Amino acid sequence: MIAETRVRLVGIDAPELDQSCTRDGQEWACGEAAAAQLRSLTENQTVTCFEQGNDAHGRVLATCHANGLELGGTMVEYGWATAYRSYSSAYIGHEHRAKAAGQGIWRSEFVLPEHHRLAKAEAAAPVVLEDRPISPQGRSQAADQGYRGCRIKGNRSRRGDWIYHLPGMQYYEETRAEEIFCSETEARAAGYRRSKI
């Protein structure tokens, strides 16, 4: 929040405030730590932002600077956010460097922030489905409405592998869904395994 404006830094995805990571078998509040890092970069500083539109939640999307630092790149470089590949490739190099150096959350095991949000949404609003997933080609309009919000793509490779992809995974956008699932549990029950990338 800058003044009274809710701002989301473009191209990065930081752990959610309620998100935990695991290090040496112990959970720690990595979401709170990431928020604290951003506060430390901006406290008592003049923050300048360049707006690039609004997101679905009404927040201003922007690239911001404080104390000579570009905040998005700095957060990713120090390992307190990931490059948000679904929306930008600007910070992938920063992420690779942070990961290689074991910076911030990269010293831990963690779920990507977008996957954490998806799991929370699934837990908060479970969708009752038929016993067997329906292929997109065979769906009726009514079935489509029942699948609204179900975004896990199941795909069968030429080699015979049954793989599912979550939003935000590397090949999600280009994957042709042969079946759609609302949870990873459903995808696994149907014989699919999670994509490794």
N, C-alpha and C positions, 0 to 999 in steps of 0.2 A: 504494500500500500504506500503510495506516495501522495502526501497531503491527504485528500479524500478520494483519490483515484486508485482503483484496484488494477495493478499492472502484472502481466505475466511476461517474463523474459522470453523472447522468441528463440526457438531452436534448442532449448534445454529442458530437461525434466528432472527435477530434484525429488528426493524421497518425500513422501507425504509426512505431515507432522506426526501422525499416529503410527508411522512405519518403523519397524525394528529391523536391524541387520544382525548377523551372527558372526562373532569373532572368537576364536579359540573356544568354541562351544558355549559361549555366553552371548545372550542377546544384549544389544545396546540400542539406545534411542537415536538411530542415525537420522531420522527425519527432523528431530529437534536440533541435532547437531548441525545439520545442513542449514536450517533456518538461522541458527546462531551465527554461522559463518557469513551468511548474507547480511545479517544485521551488523556484524563487525566491519564489513566492507563499506557500509552506507551510513553508519552512525556518525552524526556531526559532520556529514559531508554534503556538499551540493550534488544532487543526483540529476543528471540530464538524460532525458529519454527521447528517442525518435520513434514516434508511433507508426505502426504498420497494420492497423486495423483492430478489430475486436474478435475475441473468441466466443464460443457458444455460451459461455457463462457471463458475458457482458464485460469481461476484463479487457483492458487495453493491452494489445500485443505490442511489445516495444524492445528495442535495443537500448540499453541504458549504460551510462558511464558515471563513475564516481572516483574522485581522487586520481584521475588519470588512467583508471582501469575500465575496460569493457567488462561489465559484470557477468554476462552470460559465459563468455570465454573463460573468465577467471574462475567461476564456480566449477566449470567442467574440468579445467586444467588442474585445479586443486583436489579434484575427486569428490566434490560435494553435489554434483549433478551429472547426469548422463546426456550425451548428444541425443536430441529427440528426432531420430531419423525419419519418423513419419511426416515431419514438417520441414526439416532442414538438414543439409549435410555440412553446414558451416563449422560444426564443432567436433566432427569425427576425429580429426587429428589431435585435438586437445584431449579427447577421451582416451585415445590410444596411449598418449604420453602419461596420463594419470594412471591408467591401468598398469602400464609397464613399471611405473615407479611405486605402485601400491599406495597411491594417495587416497585420503579420505575413505569413502565407502569401498574402494577397491582393495582395502585390507581385509574385507569381510566377505561373507556370503550374503547375497541379497537378491530380492526379486525386483525386477525393473519397476519403477514407480507406476507406469501405466498398467502393468500386470497386477500390481497391488490394488489399484483402483478398480480394475475389472473384477478381481476376486471379491472385493468388498461389495460391489454392485450386485454380483451374483448371489452373495450371501444375504443381502438385504431384500432382494426381490426375486426369489426363485421362480422359475417359469416351469409350469407343468407341461410336459410334452407327451406325445404318444410313445408307446413302448419302443418303437423303432424310428430312428431319424429318417426324414423324407428327403430324397434328392431334390435339389433346386428345380430340375427340369420337370419333376412330377408334382410340384406343389400347386394347390389351388390358391385363390386370392385369400380365402379365410385362413389357410395354413400359413401364408406369408405374414398375415397380421399376428398370428401366434408366435411367429419367429422373430418379430421385431425386437431388436436388442440382442439377439443371439448372433455372435460374430466369430465363433471359432470355426475355421475352415478345415474340413477333412478332405484329403486328396490321396488318390492311389497312384503311385509312381509307375513308370514303365517297367521297373524292376520288381514290381509287386509289393513295395513297401506301402503301408497304410500310415500316413503321417498327418498330424493336425498342426495348424499354425494359429497362433494368437495374434491379435492386432498389435502392431509394433515390431513383430519379428521381421527379420531381414527380407524374407520372400513372401510376406503376407499379401501385399498389394497385387503381386503378379500371380499368386496361386489361384487356380480355377477350383472353386469349391464343388466337390462332388456330393458332399453332405455338410450340413451346418449343425453346430452344436451350441448349447448354451453354457456348458461347463466342461472342464477338462475331464471330470468324472464320467460324463456321458460319452465323450470321445474315446476314452480308454475302454469303457464298457463295450463300445462298438468295435473294438479291435485295433484302434489307432494308437500310435505312439507320438509323443511330442517331438516336434522338429528340434534338431540340435542347434540350429542357428536361426 
